[in-house]
Amino acid sequence: MRNRLIRFMEGRYGVDKLHYFLFIVSLVLLFIGSFAVNTFIKAFFLLIALAITVIALLRIFSRNKYKRSLENLMYIKLRDKVSGFVKTRIKMFRERKTHRFFKCPNCKVTLRVPKGKGSIRITCPKCRESFTEKT
Ligand SMILES: [Zn+2]
């Protein structure tokens, strides 16, 4: 039995980070759907959760490893972008009393300067663009 399972999984993609994400999303949808009073809304959540589960299973048993790993890579890139954005916002909120944040008008990178220094000339360390702001 065990050998048969191993032979069945040979050449198949298996589980990756995107799989865990899809699993958690479907669980969250099931959880939310279970609280819905309206039968139609409940069925809607359950159907989406089911569809995501089916997609996750198809990915596990897929033989096209290249495409599945590309999907996983896209997911990881997007996840890192979102988590980077959220971390920056949290940092900006924590330091709001001691620092001010400006966007470089040229390369759009976020710059952090100490608060209460009056009008200062800020030079972007990335592109060397220089601009004046009140702190
Ligand atoms: Zn810049």
Residues whose N, C-alpha, C, O or C-beta is under 5 A from the ligand:
A	BS01	ZN	C104 N106 C107 K108 C124 K126 C127 E129
